[in-house]
Amino acid sequence: MGGTIADHFKVDLESGERIPLVEGLVRQMGISPNGRWFLYFKDEVLVAHELETGREVNLSAHAPVSFTSQNHSHPNEVGTYAMAGWSADGESVILNHRYDLWQVPVGGEGEAVNLTRGVGEAQGIVFRYHSEGRPSGEGVDLSGPLLLSASGERTKEDGYWRLPPGGEPEPVIYEDARIGNVIRADSTDRVLFTRQTFTEFPDYWVTDDSFANPRRVSEANPQISGFAWSPGRVLIDYTNERGHELQGTLALPAGYEPGERYPMLVYFYERMSNQHHSFHLPRYDDRPHVSTYTSQGYLVLQPDIVYTMGQPGSSALDDLTASVEKVIELGYADPDRIGLQGHSWGGYQSSFVVSRTDLFAAVVTGAPVTNLVSFYGELYASSGNVQQGITEAGQVRMGMGVTPWADPELYRSQSPFTTSRGSRRPS
């Protein structure tokens, strides 16, 4: 449960002999371009295995920072932020830190180097290597400048920076918008990308290697100018009762007047603030669409939800009420006209929330789980897989080995059908 676990072997292609490399591995990270090293991550240790000799190097011990993901919120084995690639000679690996890029020699000799010079961590920017379409097997050429994607963790700014060899990264296009994937022409220095905000369709823009003076070359949705459209979104910062500093993105209604309170729809699914610059076309399906509601005079809040293990419903209740009360405090929302919608995993949480608080005037809950005890033993109709894995280690996050028989009261307390309504805030 909680990942694909496999034993890994080295196989002699002539004799067929299998030599064990590592047992019970979930996080394998591939083989170097020169075929010398096998990289894997286990028990929060990054290991380089030399295939010919069997020698193993603890790379975690050779770096001054941890590459263990701080965003992992499940009780299964934690992973890393992944890797950008190998150096061209295969003797070092380029690893993603939470913010920065590090070059780590895999042989255990030499020091790890922060390629982005700590700029990412200092400014709260997530840097990631952009290959610009180069084959991954070629490795990362560190002799020339690298193009990096850049995302402001809390500002939601987005774009690209350039990293010169031995220098600090510098922005080439970094805006309060979402800048789409850069595509480079084969035979010229021309590049193509998209740019979007909540009010701006992701049209194509063209520029050169300098990213100076980009020019829009498409206008795919000019018709939106004829509709009552939202003036934009604002970021909402809030803190839940468990001390987490979170964000939500709040879409303003068409014709918004500062100081006036509006009805509000809340739609959520784990972390949603990264949708801040997503353009939403109006359409109809089983989930609410932001631009449709803003055109009809509603605020739409999409908050972040983070989870305490074993308390998925209580966590959602805490974070949803904290975010909504912050929007009320800031003067945007009418506290008597707030609705909530959740679907699937969000349907479970919205069902839990409506049974615990009177904060919402209306709640729509789609495809919900209402009893975690019975859900634990259900089978997926399409595959026949049992729900135990998703309940313990997957999205529900009750905990590895925490079954309805091991802790029936915990399962009961997190099931929507056990109603305990009354206060706006969780007890």
DRENDO-1510 file (C-alpha; in Angstrom, 1 decimal, always signed):
<recs>
REC; n; res; u; v; w
REC; 1; MET; +0.0; +0.0; +0.0 .
REC; 2; GLY; +1.1; +3.6; -0.6 .
REC; 3; GLY; +3.4; +2.9; -3.6 .
REC; 4; THR; +4.8; +0.2; -5.8 .
REC; 5; ILE; +7.4; -1.8; -3.9 .
REC; 6; ALA; +9.9; -3.9; -5.8 .
REC; 7; ASP; +13.1; -5.7; -5.4 .
REC; 8; HIS; +15.8; -4.6; -7.8 .
REC; 9; PHE; +18.5; -6.9; -9.4 .
REC; 10; LYS; +21.4; -6.6; -11.7 .
REC; 11; VAL; +21.2; -9.2; -14.5 .
REC; 12; ASP; +24.2; -10.7; -16.4 .
REC; 13; LEU; +22.9; -10.6; -20.0 .
REC; 14; GLU; +25.1; -13.6; -21.0 .
REC; 15; SER; +24.6; -16.0; -18.1 .
REC; 16; GLY; +21.2; -14.7; -16.8 .
REC; 17; GLU; +22.5; -14.5; -13.3 .
REC; 18; ARG; +20.6; -12.2; -11.1 .
REC; 19; ILE; +22.5; -10.2; -8.4 .
REC; 20; PRO; +20.4; -8.4; -5.8 .
REC; 21; LEU; +20.8; -4.6; -5.7 .
REC; 22; VAL; +18.2; -3.4; -3.1 .
REC; 23; GLU; +15.1; -5.0; -1.6 .
REC; 24; GLY; +11.7; -3.4; -1.0 .
REC; 25; LEU; +12.4; -0.2; -3.0 .
REC; 26; VAL; +9.7; +2.4; -3.7 .
REC; 27; ARG; +11.8; +5.4; -4.9 .
REC; 28; GLN; +14.2; +4.4; -7.7 .
REC; 29; MET; +15.7; +7.3; -9.6 .
REC; 30; GLY; +17.3; +5.7; -12.6 .
REC; 31; ILE; +20.7; +4.9; -14.1 .
REC; 32; SER; +23.4; +7.4; -15.1 .
REC; 33; PRO; +24.0; +8.1; -18.8 .
REC; 34; ASN; +27.4; +6.3; -18.6 .
REC; 35; GLY; +25.7; +3.2; -17.1 .
REC; 36; ARG; +28.0; +3.3; -14.0 .
REC; 37; TRP; +25.5; +4.4; -11.3 .
REC; 38; PHE; +22.1; +3.4; -10.1 .
REC; 39; LEU; +20.4; +6.1; -8.0 .
REC; 40; TYR; +17.7; +5.4; -5.4 .
REC; 41; PHE; +16.1; +6.9; -2.3 .
REC; 42; LYS; +15.1; +4.8; +0.7 .
REC; 43; ASP; +14.5; +5.5; +4.3 .
REC; 44; GLU; +15.1; +9.2; +3.6 .
REC; 45; VAL; +18.6; +8.5; +2.3 .
REC; 46; LEU; +19.8; +9.1; -1.2 .
REC; 47; VAL; +22.1; +6.3; -2.4 .
REC; 48; ALA; +24.3; +6.0; -5.5 .
REC; 49; HIS; +25.0; +2.3; -6.3 .
REC; 50; GLU; +28.1; +1.6; -8.5 .
REC; 51; LEU; +26.8; -1.2; -10.7 .
REC; 52; GLU; +30.2; -2.8; -11.5 .
REC; 53; THR; +31.6; -3.0; -8.0 .
REC; 54; GLY; +28.5; -2.9; -5.8 .
REC; 55; ARG; +29.9; +0.0; -3.8 .
REC; 56; GLU; +27.2; +2.3; -2.4 .
REC; 57; VAL; +27.6; +6.0; -1.6 .
REC; 58; ASN; +25.4; +7.8; +0.9 .
REC; 59; LEU; +24.8; +11.1; -1.0 .
REC; 60; SER; +22.6; +12.5; +1.7 .
REC; 61; ALA; +25.7; +12.6; +4.0 .
REC; 62; HIS; +27.6; +14.6; +1.3 .
REC; 63; ALA; +25.1; +17.4; +1.0 .
REC; 64; PRO; +24.5; +20.2; +3.6 .
REC; 65; VAL; +20.7; +20.2; +2.8 .
REC; 66; SER; +18.0; +17.6; +2.8 .
REC; 67; PHE; +16.4; +16.5; -0.4 .
REC; 68; THR; +13.5; +14.8; +1.4 .
REC; 69; SER; +10.2; +16.3; +0.3 .
REC; 70; GLN; +8.6; +18.7; +2.9 .
REC; 71; ASN; +5.4; +18.6; +0.9 .
REC; 72; HIS; +4.8; +14.9; +1.5 .
REC; 73; SER; +1.5; +14.5; +3.5 .
REC; 74; HIS; +0.8; +10.8; +3.4 .
REC; 75; PRO; +1.9; +8.0; +5.8 .
REC; 76; ASN; +3.6; +6.0; +3.2 .
REC; 77; GLU; +7.3; +6.3; +2.4 .
REC; 78; VAL; +8.4; +9.9; +1.8 .
REC; 79; GLY; +10.1; +10.8; -1.4 .
REC; 80; THR; +12.3; +13.6; -2.8 .
REC; 81; TYR; +11.7; +16.6; -5.0 .
REC; 82; ALA; +13.0; +14.5; -7.8 .
REC; 83; MET; +16.1; +15.2; -10.0 .
REC; 84; ALA; +16.8; +17.6; -12.8 .
REC; 85; GLY; +19.1; +15.1; -14.5 .
REC; 86; TRP; +22.6; +13.8; -14.6 .
REC; 87; SER; +25.7; +15.8; -15.6 .
REC; 88; ALA; +26.8; +15.0; -19.2 .
REC; 89; ASP; +29.6; +12.8; -17.9 .
REC; 90; GLY; +27.3; +10.8; -15.5 .
REC; 91; GLU; +29.5; +11.5; -12.5 .
REC; 92; SER; +27.3; +13.9; -10.7 .
REC; 93; VAL; +23.5; +14.3; -10.3 .
REC; 94; ILE; +21.5; +17.6; -10.4 .
REC; 95; LEU; +19.0; +17.4; -7.6 .
REC; 96; ASN; +15.9; +19.5; -6.8 .
REC; 97; HIS; +15.8; +21.0; -3.4 .
REC; 98; ARG; +12.5; +22.6; -2.2 .
REC; 99; TYR; +13.6; +25.8; -3.9 .
REC; 100; ASP; +17.2; +25.5; -5.4 .
REC; 101; LEU; +19.2; +23.1; -7.6 .
REC; 102; TRP; +22.2; +21.2; -6.3 .
REC; 103; GLN; +25.0; +19.4; -8.1 .
REC; 104; VAL; +26.1; +16.4; -6.1 .
REC; 105; PRO; +29.1; +14.2; -7.1 .
REC; 106; VAL; +27.9; +10.5; -7.0 .
REC; 107; GLY; +31.3; +9.0; -6.2 .
REC; 108; GLY; +31.6; +10.5; -2.8 .
REC; 109; GLU; +34.5; +12.8; -3.7 .
REC; 110; GLY; +34.1; +16.6; -3.9 .
REC; 111; GLU; +31.5; +18.9; -2.4 .
REC; 112; ALA; +27.9; +19.4; -3.3 .
REC; 113; VAL; +27.3; +22.8; -5.0 .
REC; 114; ASN; +24.3; +24.9; -4.8 .
REC; 115; LEU; +23.9; +25.9; -8.5 .
REC; 116; THR; +21.3; +28.5; -7.9 .
REC; 117; ARG; +23.3; +30.1; -5.0 .
REC; 118; GLY; +20.5; +30.0; -2.5 .
REC; 119; VAL; +18.4; +32.6; -4.4 .
REC; 120; GLY; +15.4; +30.3; -4.5 .
REC; 121; GLU; +15.3; +29.7; -0.8 .
REC; 122; ALA; +16.0; +33.4; +0.0 .
REC; 123; GLN; +13.2; +34.6; -2.2 .
REC; 124; GLY; +10.7; +31.8; -1.9 .
REC; 125; ILE; +11.1; +30.8; -5.6 .
REC; 126; VAL; +11.0; +27.2; -6.8 .
REC; 127; PHE; +13.6; +26.7; -9.5 .
REC; 128; ARG; +13.5; +23.7; -11.8 .
REC; 129; TYR; +15.6; +22.9; -14.8 .
REC; 130; HIS; +13.9; +23.3; -18.2 .
REC; 131; SER; +15.4; +21.0; -20.8 .
REC; 132; GLU; +14.0; +23.0; -23.8 .
REC; 133; GLY; +13.2; +19.7; -25.5 .
REC; 134; ARG; +16.6; +18.1; -25.3 .
REC; 135; PRO; +16.6; +14.3; -24.9 .
REC; 136; SER; +16.9; +13.4; -21.2 .
REC; 137; GLY; +19.6; +10.8; -22.0 .
REC; 138; GLU; +22.1; +13.5; -23.0 .
REC; 139; GLY; +22.5; +14.8; -19.4 .
REC; 140; VAL; +22.6; +18.4; -18.3 .
REC; 141; ASP; +25.3; +20.5; -20.0 .
REC; 142; LEU; +26.7; +22.7; -17.2 .
REC; 143; SER; +29.2; +24.4; -19.5 .
REC; 144; GLY; +26.6; +26.8; -20.8 .
REC; 145; PRO; +23.7; +28.8; -19.4 .
REC; 146; LEU; +20.7; +26.9; -18.2 .
REC; 147; LEU; +17.0; +27.9; -18.5 .
REC; 148; LEU; +15.1; +27.5; -15.3 .
REC; 149; SER; +11.4; +27.6; -14.7 .
REC; 150; ALA; +10.6; +29.7; -11.7 .
REC; 151; SER; +7.5; +29.8; -9.5 .
REC; 152; GLY; +6.9; +32.1; -6.5 .
REC; 153; GLU; +5.7; +29.8; -3.7 .
REC; 154; ARG; +3.5; +32.5; -2.1 .
REC; 155; THR; +3.5; +35.3; -4.6 .
REC; 156; LYS; +2.3; +33.0; -7.4 .
REC; 157; GLU; +4.6; +34.9; -9.8 .
REC; 158; ASP; +5.8; +32.6; -12.6 .
REC; 159; GLY; +8.2; +32.5; -15.5 .
REC; 160; TYR; +11.8; +31.7; -16.4 .
REC; 161; TRP; +15.2; +32.6; -15.2 .
REC; 162; ARG; +18.6; +32.0; -16.8 .
REC; 163; LEU; +21.5; +30.5; -14.8 .
REC; 164; PRO; +25.0; +31.3; -16.2 .
REC; 165; PRO; +27.9; +28.9; -15.4 .
REC; 166; GLY; +29.2; +29.7; -11.9 .
REC; 167; GLY; +26.8; +32.7; -11.5 .
REC; 168; GLU; +23.5; +33.5; -9.9 .
REC; 169; PRO; +20.2; +33.0; -11.7 .
REC; 170; GLU; +18.6; +36.1; -13.3 .
REC; 171; PRO; +15.0; +36.6; -14.4 .
REC; 172; VAL; +14.4; +36.7; -18.2 .
REC; 173; ILE; +10.6; +36.7; -17.9 .
REC; 174; TYR; +9.0; +36.6; -14.4 .
REC; 175; GLU; +5.5; +38.1; -14.0 .
REC; 176; ASP; +2.3; +38.1; -11.9 .
REC; 177; ALA; +0.8; +35.6; -14.4 .
REC; 178; ARG; +1.3; +32.0; -15.4 .
REC; 179; ILE; +3.9; +31.6; -18.2 .
REC; 180; GLY; +3.5; +28.3; -20.1 .
REC; 181; ASN; +6.0; +25.8; -21.4 .
REC; 182; VAL; +8.7; +27.4; -23.6 .
REC; 183; ILE; +9.0; +25.8; -27.1 .
REC; 184; ARG; +12.2; +26.5; -29.0 .
REC; 185; ALA; +12.4; +26.6; -32.8 .
REC; 186; ASP; +14.9; +24.1; -34.4 .
REC; 187; SER; +16.8; +26.4; -36.6 .
REC; 188; THR; +16.4; +30.0; -35.2 .
REC; 189; ASP; +16.6; +31.7; -31.8 .
REC; 190; ARG; +12.8; +32.1; -31.7 .
REC; 191; VAL; +10.8; +30.7; -28.7 .
REC; 192; LEU; +7.1; +30.3; -28.1 .
REC; 193; PHE; +5.2; +30.4; -24.8 .
REC; 194; THR; +1.8; +31.0; -23.4 .
REC; 195; ARG; +0.8; +33.6; -20.8 .
REC; 196; GLN; -2.4; +33.5; -18.8 .
REC; 197; THR; -4.2; +35.0; -15.8 .
REC; 198; PHE; -7.7; +34.4; -14.4 .
REC; 199; THR; -8.9; +37.1; -16.8 .
REC; 200; GLU; -6.5; +36.5; -19.8 .
REC; 201; PHE; -6.8; +33.5; -22.1 .
REC; 202; PRO; -3.5; +31.5; -22.5 .
REC; 203; ASP; -2.7; +32.9; -26.0 .
REC; 204; TYR; +0.7; +32.2; -27.7 .
REC; 205; TRP; +3.5; +34.7; -27.5 .
REC; 206; VAL; +6.7; +34.7; -29.5 .
REC; 207; THR; +10.1; +36.2; -28.6 .
REC; 208; ASP; +13.8; +35.4; -28.9 .
REC; 209; ASP; +16.4; +34.0; -26.5 .
REC; 210; SER; +16.5; +37.3; -24.6 .
REC; 211; PHE; +12.8; +37.1; -23.9 .
REC; 212; ALA; +12.8; +40.9; -24.6 .
REC; 213; ASN; +9.7; +42.5; -26.2 .
REC; 214; PRO; +7.5; +39.3; -26.5 .
REC; 215; ARG; +4.7; +39.6; -29.0 .
REC; 216; ARG; +1.3; +38.0; -28.8 .
REC; 217; VAL; +0.5; +36.0; -32.0 .
REC; 218; SER; -2.9; +34.5; -31.2 .
REC; 219; GLU; -6.2; +35.8; -29.9 .
REC; 220; ALA; -8.2; +32.7; -29.4 .
REC; 221; ASN; -11.1; +34.0; -27.2 .
REC; 222; PRO; -11.9; +37.7; -28.1 .
REC; 223; GLN; -15.6; +37.0; -27.4 .
REC; 224; ILE; -15.1; +37.1; -23.6 .
REC; 225; SER; -15.1; +40.9; -23.8 .
REC; 226; GLY; -18.8; +40.7; -24.4 .
REC; 227; PHE; -19.6; +38.9; -21.1 .
REC; 228; ALA; -19.8; +40.0; -17.5 .
REC; 229; TRP; -16.3; +38.9; -16.5 .
REC; 230; SER; -14.5; +39.0; -13.2 .
REC; 231; PRO; -12.0; +41.8; -12.7 .
REC; 232; GLY; -9.5; +39.3; -11.2 .
REC; 233; ARG; -8.5; +37.3; -8.2 .
REC; 234; VAL; -6.8; +38.2; -4.9 .
REC; 235; LEU; -4.7; +36.0; -2.7 .
REC; 236; ILE; -6.0; +35.4; +0.8 .
REC; 237; ASP; -3.5; +34.5; +3.6 .
REC; 238; TYR; -4.9; +32.7; +6.6 .
REC; 239; THR; -3.7; +30.5; +9.5 .
REC; 240; ASN; -5.6; +27.4; +10.7 .
REC; 241; GLU; -6.0; +26.4; +14.3 .
REC; 242; ARG; -3.2; +23.9; +13.9 .
REC; 243; GLY; -0.8; +26.8; +13.1 .
REC; 244; HIS; -0.4; +26.2; +9.3 .
REC; 245; GLU; +0.1; +29.4; +7.3 .
REC; 246; LEU; -2.0; +28.8; +4.2 .
REC; 247; GLN; -3.4; +30.6; +1.2 .
REC; 248; GLY; -6.5; +30.7; -0.9 .
REC; 249; THR; -7.4; +32.4; -4.2 .
REC; 250; LEU; -10.5; +34.5; -4.2 .
REC; 251; ALA; -12.2; +35.3; -7.6 .
REC; 252; LEU; -14.1; +38.6; -7.5 .
REC; 253; PRO; -17.5; +38.9; -9.1 .
REC; 254; ALA; -18.2; +40.9; -12.3 .
REC; 255; GLY; -18.9; +44.5; -11.4 .
REC; 256; TYR; -17.2; +44.2; -8.0 .
REC; 257; GLU; -17.4; +47.2; -5.8 .
REC; 258; PRO; -14.8; +47.5; -2.9 .
REC; 259; GLY; -16.5; +47.5; +0.4 .
REC; 260; GLU; -19.6; +45.6; -0.7 .
REC; 261; ARG; -20.2; +42.1; +0.6 .
REC; 262; TYR; -21.2; +39.4; -1.9 .
REC; 263; PRO; -22.5; +35.8; -1.8 .
REC; 264; MET; -19.6; +33.3; -2.0 .
REC; 265; LEU; -19.1; +29.8; -3.3 .
REC; 266; VAL; -16.2; +27.7; -1.8 .
REC; 267; TYR; -14.8; +25.0; -4.0 .
REC; 268; PHE; -11.8; +23.0; -2.8 .
REC; 269; TYR; -9.6; +19.9; -3.4 .
REC; 270; GLU; -6.5; +19.8; -1.3 .
REC; 271; ARG; -4.2; +22.7; -2.3 .
REC; 272; MET; -6.0; +25.1; -4.6 .
REC; 273; SER; -4.1; +28.4; -4.3 .
REC; 274; ASN; -1.9; +27.4; -7.2 .
REC; 275; GLN; -4.9; +27.9; -9.4 .
REC; 276; HIS; -4.6; +31.7; -8.9 .
REC; 277; HIS; -3.5; +32.4; -12.5 .
REC; 278; SER; -5.6; +29.7; -14.2 .
REC; 279; PHE; -8.0; +31.0; -16.8 .
REC; 280; HIS; -11.4; +29.4; -16.6 .
REC; 281; LEU; -13.8; +29.1; -19.5 .
REC; 282; PRO; -17.5; +28.7; -18.5 .
REC; 283; ARG; -18.8; +25.2; -19.1 .
REC; 284; TYR; -21.1; +22.6; -17.5 .
REC; 285; ASP; -20.1; +19.4; -15.8 .
REC; 286; ASP; -20.1; +17.9; -12.3 .
REC; 287; ARG; -18.0; +20.6; -10.7 .
REC; 288; PRO; -18.6; +24.4; -10.4 .
REC; 289; HIS; -16.8; +26.6; -12.9 .
REC; 290; VAL; -15.4; +29.8; -11.5 .
REC; 291; SER; -16.1; +32.2; -14.4 .
REC; 292; THR; -19.7; +31.1; -14.5 .
REC; 293; TYR; -20.3; +32.0; -10.9 .
REC; 294; THR; -18.3; +35.3; -11.0 .
REC; 295; SER; -20.4; +36.4; -14.0 .
REC; 296; GLN; -23.5; +35.8; -11.9 .
REC; 297; GLY; -22.3; +38.0; -9.0 .
REC; 298; TYR; -20.6; +35.4; -6.7 .
REC; 299; LEU; -17.2; +35.4; -5.1 .
REC; 300; VAL; -15.5; +32.1; -5.6 .
REC; 301; LEU; -12.9; +31.0; -2.9 .
REC; 302; GLN; -10.5; +28.1; -3.6 .
REC; 303; PRO; -8.5; +27.5; -0.4 .
REC; 304; ASP; -5.6; +25.2; +0.5 .
REC; 305; ILE; -6.3; +22.2; +2.7 .
REC; 306; VAL; -3.5; +20.4; +4.5 .
REC; 307; TYR; -3.9; +17.2; +6.6 .
REC; 308; THR; -3.1; +15.9; +10.0 .
REC; 309; MET; -2.7; +12.1; +9.8 .
REC; 310; GLY; -5.8; +10.2; +10.9 .
REC; 311; GLN; -7.9; +13.4; +10.9 .
REC; 312; PRO; -8.9; +14.0; +7.2 .
REC; 313; GLY; -12.3; +15.4; +8.0 .
REC; 314; SER; -11.3; +17.5; +11.0 .
REC; 315; SER; -8.4; +18.9; +9.0 .
REC; 316; ALA; -10.8; +20.0; +6.2 .
REC; 317; LEU; -13.2; +21.5; +8.7 .
REC; 318; ASP; -10.4; +23.5; +10.3 .
REC; 319; ASP; -8.9; +24.8; +7.1 .
REC; 320; LEU; -12.3; +25.6; +5.4 .
REC; 321; THR; -13.6; +27.5; +8.3 .
REC; 322; ALA; -10.3; +29.4; +8.8 .
REC; 323; SER; -10.2; +30.5; +5.1 .
REC; 324; VAL; -13.9; +31.5; +5.0 .
REC; 325; GLU; -13.7; +33.4; +8.3 .
REC; 326; LYS; -10.7; +35.3; +6.9 .
REC; 327; VAL; -12.6; +36.3; +3.8 .
REC; 328; ILE; -15.5; +37.5; +6.0 .
REC; 329; GLU; -13.1; +39.4; +8.2 .
REC; 330; LEU; -11.6; +41.2; +5.2 .
REC; 331; GLY; -15.0; +42.4; +4.2 .
REC; 332; TYR; -15.6; +40.5; +0.9 .
REC; 333; ALA; -18.2; +37.9; +1.8 .
REC; 334; ASP; -21.7; +38.0; +3.2 .
REC; 335; PRO; -21.6; +35.5; +6.1 .
REC; 336; ASP; -25.2; +34.5; +5.6 .
REC; 337; ARG; -24.8; +33.6; +1.9 .
REC; 338; ILE; -21.9; +31.2; +1.6 .
REC; 339; GLY; -22.1; +27.9; -0.2 .
REC; 340; LEU; -19.7; +24.9; -0.4 .
REC; 341; GLN; -19.2; +22.3; -3.1 .
REC; 342; GLY; -16.9; +19.2; -3.0 .
REC; 343; HIS; -16.7; +16.2; -5.3 .
REC; 344; SER; -15.2; +12.7; -4.7 .
REC; 345; TRP; -12.5; +13.3; -2.1 .
REC; 346; GLY; -13.9; +16.8; -1.8 .
REC; 347; GLY; -17.4; +15.2; -1.5 .
REC; 348; TYR; -16.3; +13.2; +1.6 .
REC; 349; GLN; -14.9; +16.4; +3.1 .
REC; 350; SER; -17.9; +18.6; +2.3 .
REC; 351; SER; -20.2; +15.9; +3.8 .
REC; 352; PHE; -18.1; +15.9; +6.9 .
REC; 353; VAL; -18.1; +19.7; +7.1 .
REC; 354; VAL; -21.9; +20.0; +6.7 .
REC; 355; SER; -22.4; +17.6; +9.6 .
REC; 356; ARG; -20.1; +19.7; +11.9 .
REC; 357; THR; -20.8; +23.3; +11.3 .
REC; 358; ASP; -23.5; +25.8; +10.4 .
REC; 359; LEU; -21.1; +28.1; +8.6 .
REC; 360; PHE; -22.5; +27.3; +5.1 .
REC; 361; ALA; -26.0; +28.2; +3.9 .
REC; 362; ALA; -25.9; +25.5; +1.3 .
REC; 363; VAL; -23.7; +22.5; +0.5 .
REC; 364; VAL; -23.4; +20.4; -2.6 .
REC; 365; THR; -21.6; +17.1; -2.1 .
REC; 366; GLY; -20.8; +14.9; -5.1 .
REC; 367; ALA; -19.8; +11.2; -5.1 .
REC; 368; PRO; -19.1; +11.3; -1.3 .
REC; 369; VAL; -17.9; +8.6; +1.1 .
REC; 370; THR; -20.0; +9.0; +4.3 .
REC; 371; ASN; -18.8; +6.0; +6.3 .
REC; 372; LEU; -15.1; +5.3; +6.5 .
REC; 373; VAL; -15.7; +1.9; +8.2 .
REC; 374; SER; -17.7; +0.4; +5.3 .
REC; 375; PHE; -15.5; +2.2; +2.7 .
REC; 376; TYR; -12.4; +0.4; +4.0 .
REC; 377; GLY; -13.8; -2.9; +2.7 .
REC; 378; GLU; -15.3; -1.7; -0.5 .
REC; 379; LEU; -13.9; -2.7; -4.0 .
REC; 380; TYR; -13.4; -0.4; -7.0 .
REC; 381; ALA; -16.0; -1.5; -9.5 .
REC; 382; SER; -13.6; -1.0; -12.4 .
REC; 383; SER; -10.6; -2.8; -11.1 .
REC; 384; GLY; -11.7; -4.9; -8.1 .
REC; 385; ASN; -9.0; -3.3; -5.9 .
REC; 386; VAL; -9.9; -2.9; -2.3 .
REC; 387; GLN; -10.0; +0.5; -0.7 .
REC; 388; GLN; -7.7; -0.4; +2.2 .
REC; 389; GLY; -4.7; +1.2; +0.5 .
REC; 390; ILE; -6.3; +4.6; -0.2 .
REC; 391; THR; -7.8; +4.6; +3.3 .
REC; 392; GLU; -4.6; +3.9; +5.3 .
REC; 393; ALA; -1.8; +5.4; +3.1 .
REC; 394; GLY; -3.5; +7.2; +0.2 .
REC; 395; GLN; -5.8; +10.2; +0.1 .
REC; 396; VAL; -7.7; +9.4; +3.3 .
REC; 397; ARG; -4.5; +9.2; +5.3 .
REC; 398; MET; -5.7; +7.3; +8.4 .
REC; 399; GLY; -2.2; +5.8; +8.9 .
REC; 400; MET; -0.3; +2.7; +8.0 .
REC; 401; GLY; -1.9; -0.2; +9.8 .
REC; 402; VAL; -4.6; +1.9; +11.3 .
REC; 403; THR; -7.7; -0.2; +10.5 .
REC; 404; PRO; -11.3; +0.2; +11.7 .
REC; 405; TRP; -10.6; -2.7; +14.0 .
REC; 406; ALA; -7.4; -1.2; +15.4 .
REC; 407; ASP; -9.1; +2.2; +16.1 .
REC; 408; PRO; -12.9; +2.1; +15.6 .
REC; 409; GLU; -13.5; +5.4; +17.4 .
REC; 410; LEU; -11.0; +7.2; +15.1 .
REC; 411; TYR; -12.9; +6.0; +12.0 .
REC; 412; ARG; -16.2; +6.9; +13.6 .
REC; 413; SER; -15.0; +10.4; +14.5 .
REC; 414; GLN; -13.9; +11.0; +10.9 .
REC; 415; SER; -17.0; +9.7; +9.2 .
REC; 416; PRO; -19.6; +12.2; +8.0 .
REC; 417; PHE; -22.6; +10.1; +9.2 .
REC; 418; THR; -21.6; +10.6; +12.8 .
REC; 419; THR; -23.2; +14.1; +13.1 .
REC; 420; SER; -22.0; +16.6; +15.7 .
REC; 421; ARG; -23.3; +19.9; +14.5 .
REC; 422; GLY; -23.4; +23.2; +16.3 .
REC; 423; SER; -20.5; +25.6; +16.2 .
REC; 424; ARG; -18.8; +27.3; +13.3 .
REC; 425; ARG; -15.4; +26.4; +14.4 .
REC; 426; PRO; -14.2; +22.8; +15.1 .
REC; 427; SER; -14.2; +21.8; +18.7 .
</recs>
